[in-house]
Amino acid sequence: LALHPVDMLMIQGGVFVGFYIMPLHPSAIVVNLLYAHYYNVVDHSGVYHESSLPWQPSSLFHDDHHQHFHVNYGQFLTIWDRLGGTFFKSDKKYTETSFTY
């Protein structure tokens, strides 16, 4: 398994608990989930895709995460990786024992 079942329950539980804390219209939830699942499939398809949405990185962003497992953690936004120092830099050499700093 790539993700332990308890971790998965905690991640998904956090999402759904958020819906109870900050209730949203059901259509807003559906649109958000469809958006997330669509780009999750595209990012893992192995096909290059450049989004027309300005905040959505290309599928190469996520491919770099799988090739260099300690970079590009963000799924929809690159700002958190840029702020956290985990954004992939093509001029840096990454190995299994190195980190991004």
VEXZAMI-565699 format. One record per residue: x, y, z negated of N, C-alpha, C, O in turn. Coordinates in steps of 0.05 Angstrom, whole numbers. Layout:
// residues N
tido n_xx X n_yy Y n_zz Z ca_xx X ca_yy Y ca_zz Z c_xx X c_yy Y c_zz Z o_xx X o_yy Y o_zz Z
...
END
This chain:
// residues 101
tido n_xx 17 n_yy -24 n_zz 0 ca_xx 0 ca_yy 0 ca_zz 0 c_xx 17 c_yy 25 c_zz 0 o_xx 38 o_yy 26 o_zz -14
tido n_xx 10 n_yy 44 n_zz 15 ca_xx 25 ca_yy 70 ca_zz 16 c_xx 17 c_yy 88 c_zz -7 o_xx 33 o_yy 106 o_zz -14
tido n_xx -5 n_yy 83 n_zz -19 ca_xx -15 ca_yy 99 ca_zz -42 c_xx -28 c_yy 81 c_zz -62 o_xx -46 o_yy 65 o_zz -55
tido n_xx -20 n_yy 83 n_zz -87 ca_xx -32 ca_yy 66 ca_zz -108 c_xx -62 c_yy 74 c_zz -111 o_xx -69 o_yy 97 o_zz -109
tido n_xx -79 n_yy 54 n_zz -115 ca_xx -108 ca_yy 59 ca_zz -117 c_xx -115 c_yy 79 c_zz -139 o_xx -134 o_yy 95 o_zz -136
tido n_xx -101 n_yy 79 n_zz -161 ca_xx -106 ca_yy 98 ca_zz -183 c_xx -99 c_yy 127 c_zz -173 o_xx -114 o_yy 146 o_zz -179
tido n_xx -77 n_yy 130 n_zz -159 ca_xx -70 ca_yy 156 ca_zz -148 c_xx -91 c_yy 165 c_zz -128 o_xx -99 o_yy 189 o_zz -129
tido n_xx -101 n_yy 147 n_zz -112 ca_xx -122 ca_yy 155 ca_zz -93 c_xx -147 c_yy 164 c_zz -107 o_xx -160 o_yy 184 o_zz -99
tido n_xx -155 n_yy 150 n_zz -128 ca_xx -179 ca_yy 158 ca_zz -143 c_xx -175 c_yy 185 c_zz -156 o_xx -193 o_yy 201 o_zz -157
tido n_xx -151 n_yy 191 n_zz -166 ca_xx -145 ca_yy 217 ca_zz -178 c_xx -146 c_yy 239 c_zz -158 o_xx -157 o_yy 260 o_zz -163
tido n_xx -135 n_yy 234 n_zz -134 ca_xx -135 ca_yy 255 ca_zz -113 c_xx -164 c_yy 260 c_zz -104 o_xx -173 o_yy 283 o_zz -103
tido n_xx -178 n_yy 239 n_zz -97 ca_xx -205 ca_yy 242 ca_zz -87 c_xx -224 c_yy 252 c_zz -109 o_xx -242 o_yy 268 o_zz -104
tido n_xx -219 n_yy 243 n_zz -134 ca_xx -235 ca_yy 252 ca_zz -156 c_xx -232 c_yy 282 c_zz -161 o_xx -251 o_yy 296 o_zz -167
tido n_xx -207 n_yy 291 n_zz -158 ca_xx -202 ca_yy 320 ca_zz -160 c_xx -217 c_yy 336 c_zz -140 o_xx -227 o_yy 358 o_zz -146
tido n_xx -219 n_yy 326 n_zz -116 ca_xx -234 ca_yy 340 ca_zz -95 c_xx -264 c_yy 341 c_zz -102 o_xx -276 o_yy 363 o_zz -101
tido n_xx -275 n_yy 319 n_zz -110 ca_xx -304 ca_yy 318 ca_zz -116 c_xx -311 c_yy 332 c_zz -142 o_xx -333 o_yy 343 o_zz -144
tido n_xx -293 n_yy 332 n_zz -161 ca_xx -298 ca_yy 347 ca_zz -186 c_xx -299 c_yy 377 c_zz -179 o_xx -315 o_yy 392 o_zz -191
tido n_xx -282 n_yy 385 n_zz -160 ca_xx -283 ca_yy 413 ca_zz -152 c_xx -310 c_yy 421 c_zz -141 o_xx -318 o_yy 444 o_zz -144
tido n_xx -324 n_yy 403 n_zz -128 ca_xx -350 ca_yy 410 ca_zz -117 c_xx -370 c_yy 415 c_zz -140 o_xx -389 o_yy 431 o_zz -136
tido n_xx -366 n_yy 402 n_zz -163 ca_xx -384 ca_yy 407 ca_zz -185 c_xx -378 c_yy 433 c_zz -200 o_xx -395 o_yy 446 o_zz -211
tido n_xx -352 n_yy 440 n_zz -200 ca_xx -344 ca_yy 465 ca_zz -213 c_xx -352 c_yy 489 c_zz -197 o_xx -362 o_yy 509 o_zz -207
tido n_xx -347 n_yy 487 n_zz -171 ca_xx -354 ca_yy 509 ca_zz -153 c_xx -373 c_yy 498 c_zz -131 o_xx -363 o_yy 490 o_zz -109
tido n_xx -398 n_yy 497 n_zz -136 ca_xx -417 ca_yy 486 ca_zz -117 c_xx -417 c_yy 500 c_zz -90 o_xx -416 o_yy 525 o_zz -89
tido n_xx -417 n_yy 485 n_zz -69 ca_xx -418 ca_yy 496 ca_zz -42 c_xx -442 c_yy 485 c_zz -27 o_xx -453 o_yy 464 o_zz -35
tido n_xx -450 n_yy 499 n_zz -7 ca_xx -472 ca_yy 489 ca_zz 10 c_xx -463 c_yy 463 c_zz 23 o_xx -440 o_yy 461 o_zz 32
tido n_xx -480 n_yy 444 n_zz 25 ca_xx -473 ca_yy 418 ca_zz 37 c_xx -460 c_yy 421 c_zz 65 o_xx -442 o_yy 405 o_zz 72
tido n_xx -470 n_yy 440 n_zz 81 ca_xx -458 ca_yy 443 ca_zz 108 c_xx -429 c_yy 452 c_zz 106 o_xx -413 o_yy 445 o_zz 123
tido n_xx -422 n_yy 469 n_zz 87 ca_xx -395 ca_yy 478 ca_zz 83 c_xx -377 c_yy 454 c_zz 76 o_xx -354 o_yy 452 o_zz 85
tido n_xx -387 n_yy 436 n_zz 59 ca_xx -372 ca_yy 413 ca_zz 51 c_xx -368 c_yy 394 c_zz 75 o_xx -345 o_yy 385 o_zz 80
tido n_xx -389 n_yy 390 n_zz 91 ca_xx -387 ca_yy 373 ca_zz 115 c_xx -367 c_yy 384 c_zz 135 o_xx -350 o_yy 369 o_zz 145
tido n_xx -368 n_yy 410 n_zz 140 ca_xx -350 ca_yy 422 ca_zz 159 c_xx -321 c_yy 420 c_zz 149 o_xx -303 o_yy 413 o_zz 165
tido n_xx -316 n_yy 425 n_zz 124 ca_xx -290 ca_yy 422 ca_zz 113 c_xx -279 c_yy 394 c_zz 114 o_xx -256 o_yy 389 o_zz 122
tido n_xx -296 n_yy 374 n_zz 107 ca_xx -287 ca_yy 346 ca_zz 109 c_xx -282 c_yy 337 c_zz 137 o_xx -263 o_yy 322 o_zz 143
tido n_xx -299 n_yy 346 n_zz 156 ca_xx -295 ca_yy 339 ca_zz 184 c_xx -269 c_yy 351 c_zz 195 o_xx -254 o_yy 337 o_zz 209
tido n_xx -263 n_yy 376 n_zz 187 ca_xx -239 ca_yy 389 ca_zz 195 c_xx -214 c_yy 373 c_zz 184 o_xx -195 o_yy 368 o_zz 199
tido n_xx -216 n_yy 367 n_zz 158 ca_xx -193 ca_yy 352 ca_zz 146 c_xx -189 c_yy 325 c_zz 158 o_xx -166 o_yy 318 o_zz 164
tido n_xx -210 n_yy 310 n_zz 163 ca_xx -207 ca_yy 283 ca_zz 174 c_xx -198 c_yy 284 c_zz 203 o_xx -182 o_yy 268 o_zz 212
tido n_xx -208 n_yy 304 n_zz 219 ca_xx -200 ca_yy 306 ca_zz 247 c_xx -170 c_yy 311 c_zz 248 o_xx -156 o_yy 297 o_zz 263
tido n_xx -160 n_yy 331 n_zz 233 ca_xx -131 ca_yy 336 ca_zz 235 c_xx -114 c_yy 315 c_zz 222 o_xx -91 o_yy 311 o_zz 229
tido n_xx -125 n_yy 300 n_zz 203 ca_xx -111 ca_yy 277 ca_zz 192 c_xx -107 c_yy 256 c_zz 213 o_xx -85 o_yy 244 o_zz 215
tido n_xx -127 n_yy 251 n_zz 229 ca_xx -125 ca_yy 231 ca_zz 250 c_xx -106 c_yy 241 c_zz 272 o_xx -89 o_yy 226 o_zz 281
tido n_xx -108 n_yy 266 n_zz 280 ca_xx -91 ca_yy 277 ca_zz 300 c_xx -62 c_yy 277 c_zz 291 o_xx -44 o_yy 269 o_zz 307
tido n_xx -57 n_yy 284 n_zz 266 ca_xx -29 ca_yy 285 ca_zz 256 c_xx -16 c_yy 257 c_zz 255 o_xx 8 o_yy 255 o_zz 257
tido n_xx -32 n_yy 236 n_zz 252 ca_xx -22 ca_yy 209 ca_zz 251 c_xx -24 c_yy 194 c_zz 277 o_xx -18 o_yy 170 o_zz 279
tido n_xx -34 n_yy 207 n_zz 299 ca_xx -39 ca_yy 193 ca_zz 324 c_xx -13 c_yy 189 c_zz 340 o_xx -13 o_yy 172 o_zz 358
tido n_xx 7 n_yy 205 n_zz 335 ca_xx 32 ca_yy 203 ca_zz 352 c_xx 30 c_yy 219 c_zz 377 o_xx 48 o_yy 219 o_zz 394
tido n_xx 8 n_yy 234 n_zz 380 ca_xx 4 ca_yy 251 ca_zz 404 c_xx 9 c_yy 280 c_zz 396 o_xx -1 o_yy 289 o_zz 375
tido n_xx 23 n_yy 294 n_zz 413 ca_xx 29 ca_yy 323 ca_zz 407 c_xx 3 c_yy 339 c_zz 410 o_xx -11 o_yy 336 o_zz 430
tido n_xx -3 n_yy 355 n_zz 390 ca_xx -27 ca_yy 372 ca_zz 391 c_xx -20 c_yy 399 c_zz 379 o_xx -11 o_yy 401 o_zz 357
tido n_xx -25 n_yy 420 n_zz 395 ca_xx -21 ca_yy 447 ca_zz 385 c_xx -49 c_yy 459 c_zz 381 o_xx -65 o_yy 461 o_zz 400
tido n_xx -55 n_yy 466 n_zz 356 ca_xx -81 ca_yy 477 ca_zz 349 c_xx -84 c_yy 506 c_zz 358 o_xx -65 o_yy 521 o_zz 360
tido n_xx -109 n_yy 513 n_zz 364 ca_xx -115 ca_yy 541 ca_zz 370 c_xx -120 c_yy 557 c_zz 345 o_xx -122 o_yy 582 o_zz 346
tido n_xx -122 n_yy 543 n_zz 322 ca_xx -125 ca_yy 557 ca_zz 297 c_xx -98 c_yy 567 c_zz 287 o_xx -79 o_yy 552 o_zz 286
tido n_xx -96 n_yy 593 n_zz 280 ca_xx -70 ca_yy 604 ca_zz 274 c_xx -56 c_yy 592 c_zz 249 o_xx -32 o_yy 593 o_zz 247
tido n_xx -72 n_yy 582 n_zz 230 ca_xx -60 ca_yy 571 ca_zz 206 c_xx -53 c_yy 541 c_zz 208 o_xx -38 o_yy 530 o_zz 191
tido n_xx -63 n_yy 528 n_zz 228 ca_xx -59 ca_yy 499 ca_zz 231 c_xx -34 c_yy 493 c_zz 246 o_xx -31 o_yy 501 o_zz 270
tido n_xx -14 n_yy 480 n_zz 233 ca_xx 11 ca_yy 474 ca_zz 248 c_xx 7 c_yy 452 c_zz 269 o_xx -13 o_yy 438 o_zz 268
tido n_xx 26 n_yy 450 n_zz 287 ca_xx 24 ca_yy 429 ca_zz 307 c_xx 27 c_yy 401 c_zz 294 o_xx 35 o_yy 399 o_zz 271
tido n_xx 22 n_yy 381 n_zz 309 ca_xx 25 ca_yy 353 ca_zz 299 c_xx 54 c_yy 347 c_zz 293 o_xx 60 o_yy 328 o_zz 278
tido n_xx 73 n_yy 361 n_zz 305 ca_xx 101 ca_yy 357 ca_zz 300 c_xx 109 c_yy 363 c_zz 271 o_xx 127 o_yy 351 o_zz 260
tido n_xx 94 n_yy 382 n_zz 259 ca_xx 99 ca_yy 389 ca_zz 231 c_xx 96 c_yy 364 c_zz 213 o_xx 113 o_yy 359 o_zz 196
tido n_xx 75 n_yy 350 n_zz 217 ca_xx 70 ca_yy 326 ca_zz 201 c_xx 89 c_yy 303 c_zz 210 o_xx 97 o_yy 287 o_zz 193
tido n_xx 95 n_yy 301 n_zz 235 ca_xx 115 ca_yy 281 ca_zz 244 c_xx 142 c_yy 285 c_zz 230 o_xx 155 o_yy 265 o_zz 223
tido n_xx 150 n_yy 310 n_zz 227 ca_xx 175 ca_yy 315 ca_zz 212 c_xx 173 c_yy 306 c_zz 183 o_xx 192 o_yy 297 o_zz 172
tido n_xx 149 n_yy 308 n_zz 171 ca_xx 145 ca_yy 298 ca_zz 144 c_xx 150 c_yy 268 c_zz 143 o_xx 162 o_yy 258 o_zz 123
tido n_xx 141 n_yy 253 n_zz 162 ca_xx 145 ca_yy 224 ca_zz 162 c_xx 174 c_yy 216 c_zz 169 o_xx 184 o_yy 196 o_zz 159
tido n_xx 187 n_yy 232 n_zz 185 ca_xx 215 ca_yy 226 ca_zz 192 c_xx 233 c_yy 234 c_zz 169 o_xx 252 o_yy 220 o_zz 163
tido n_xx 228 n_yy 257 n_zz 157 ca_xx 244 ca_yy 267 ca_zz 135 c_xx 224 c_yy 270 c_zz 111 o_xx 212 o_yy 291 o_zz 108
tido n_xx 222 n_yy 249 n_zz 96 ca_xx 200 ca_yy 246 ca_zz 77 c_xx 199 c_yy 267 c_zz 55 o_xx 179 o_yy 268 o_zz 40
tido n_xx 219 n_yy 284 n_zz 52 ca_xx 219 ca_yy 304 ca_zz 30 c_xx 215 c_yy 332 c_zz 41 o_xx 224 o_yy 351 o_zz 28
tido n_xx 203 n_yy 335 n_zz 64 ca_xx 196 ca_yy 362 ca_zz 75 c_xx 168 c_yy 361 c_zz 86 o_xx 156 o_yy 340 o_zz 90
tido n_xx 157 n_yy 385 n_zz 91 ca_xx 131 ca_yy 389 ca_zz 104 c_xx 109 c_yy 374 c_zz 90 o_xx 96 o_yy 357 o_zz 103
tido n_xx 104 n_yy 380 n_zz 65 ca_xx 82 ca_yy 366 ca_zz 50 c_xx 55 c_yy 377 c_zz 57 o_xx 35 o_yy 362 o_zz 55
tido n_xx 53 n_yy 402 n_zz 65 ca_xx 27 ca_yy 414 ca_zz 71 c_xx 13 c_yy 401 c_zz 95 o_xx 26 o_yy 393 o_zz 114
tido n_xx -13 n_yy 399 n_zz 93 ca_xx -28 ca_yy 387 ca_zz 115 c_xx -39 c_yy 408 c_zz 134 o_xx -39 o_yy 404 o_zz 158
tido n_xx -48 n_yy 430 n_zz 123 ca_xx -62 ca_yy 450 ca_zz 139 c_xx -48 c_yy 477 c_zz 139 o_xx -52 o_yy 493 o_zz 157
tido n_xx -31 n_yy 482 n_zz 119 ca_xx -17 ca_yy 508 ca_zz 117 c_xx 13 c_yy 503 c_zz 113 o_xx 21 o_yy 485 o_zz 98
tido n_xx 29 n_yy 519 n_zz 126 ca_xx 58 ca_yy 517 ca_zz 122 c_xx 68 c_yy 536 c_zz 101 o_xx 91 o_yy 534 o_zz 93
tido n_xx 52 n_yy 554 n_zz 92 ca_xx 61 ca_yy 574 ca_zz 73 c_xx 71 c_yy 562 c_zz 47 o_xx 91 o_yy 572 o_zz 35
tido n_xx 58 n_yy 541 n_zz 37 ca_xx 66 ca_yy 529 ca_zz 12 c_xx 93 c_yy 515 c_zz 15 o_xx 109 o_yy 515 o_zz -4
tido n_xx 99 n_yy 503 n_zz 37 ca_xx 125 ca_yy 491 ca_zz 42 c_xx 146 c_yy 513 c_zz 44 o_xx 169 o_yy 510 o_zz 35
tido n_xx 139 n_yy 535 n_zz 57 ca_xx 159 ca_yy 557 ca_zz 60 c_xx 165 c_yy 569 c_zz 32 o_xx 188 o_yy 574 o_zz 26
tido n_xx 144 n_yy 573 n_zz 16 ca_xx 149 ca_yy 584 ca_zz -11 c_xx 163 c_yy 564 c_zz -29 o_xx 179 o_yy 572 o_zz -46
tido n_xx 157 n_yy 539 n_zz -27 ca_xx 168 ca_yy 518 ca_zz -44 c_xx 195 c_yy 508 c_zz -35 o_xx 207 o_yy 491 o_zz -49
tido n_xx 205 n_yy 517 n_zz -12 ca_xx 231 ca_yy 507 ca_zz -3 c_xx 230 c_yy 480 c_zz 10 o_xx 251 o_yy 467 o_zz 12
tido n_xx 207 n_yy 470 n_zz 18 ca_xx 205 ca_yy 443 ca_zz 30 c_xx 198 c_yy 445 c_zz 59 o_xx 190 o_yy 425 o_zz 71
tido n_xx 202 n_yy 468 n_zz 72 ca_xx 196 ca_yy 471 ca_zz 100 c_xx 220 c_yy 460 c_zz 116 o_xx 243 o_yy 466 o_zz 109
tido n_xx 215 n_yy 443 n_zz 136 ca_xx 237 ca_yy 431 ca_zz 152 c_xx 253 c_yy 452 c_zz 167 o_xx 242 o_yy 470 o_zz 180
tido n_xx 279 n_yy 450 n_zz 164 ca_xx 298 ca_yy 468 ca_zz 178 c_xx 314 c_yy 451 c_zz 197 o_xx 328 o_yy 433 o_zz 189
tido n_xx 314 n_yy 458 n_zz 223 ca_xx 327 ca_yy 441 ca_zz 243 c_xx 358 c_yy 442 c_zz 240 o_xx 371 o_yy 424 o_zz 249
tido n_xx 368 n_yy 463 n_zz 227 ca_xx 397 ca_yy 465 ca_zz 224 c_xx 408 c_yy 451 c_zz 199 o_xx 432 o_yy 451 o_zz 195
tido n_xx 390 n_yy 439 n_zz 183 ca_xx 399 ca_yy 425 ca_zz 159 c_xx 399 c_yy 395 c_zz 164 o_xx 382 o_yy 384 o_zz 178
tido n_xx 420 n_yy 382 n_zz 153 ca_xx 421 ca_yy 353 ca_zz 156 c_xx 407 c_yy 339 c_zz 133 o_xx 413 o_yy 345 o_zz 109
tido n_xx 388 n_yy 323 n_zz 139 ca_xx 372 ca_yy 309 ca_zz 119 c_xx 380 c_yy 279 c_zz 118 o_xx 383 o_yy 266 o_zz 139
tido n_xx 384 n_yy 268 n_zz 94 ca_xx 389 ca_yy 240 ca_zz 91 c_xx 370 c_yy 229 c_zz 70 o_xx 354 o_yy 244 o_zz 59
tido n_xx 372 n_yy 203 n_zz 65 ca_xx 354 ca_yy 191 ca_zz 45 c_xx 360 c_yy 200 c_zz 17 o_xx 343 o_yy 200 o_zz -1
tido n_xx 385 n_yy 209 n_zz 12 ca_xx 393 ca_yy 217 ca_zz -15 c_xx 393 c_yy 248 c_zz -18 o_xx 397 o_yy 257 o_zz -41
tido n_xx 389 n_yy 263 n_zz 3 ca_xx 389 ca_yy 292 ca_zz 0 c_xx 361 c_yy 303 c_zz -3 o_xx 341 o_yy 291 o_zz 4
tido n_xx 360 n_yy 326 n_zz -15 ca_xx 335 ca_yy 340 ca_zz -18 c_xx 337 c_yy 366 c_zz -2 o_xx 357 o_yy 370 o_zz 11
tido n_xx 318 n_yy 383 n_zz -3 ca_xx 317 ca_yy 406 ca_zz 15 c_xx 333 c_yy 429 c_zz 6 o_xx 337 o_yy 448 o_zz 21
tido n_xx 344 n_yy 429 n_zz -18 ca_xx 358 ca_yy 452 ca_zz -28 c_xx 386 c_yy 453 c_zz -18 o_xx 401 o_yy 472 o_zz -24
END
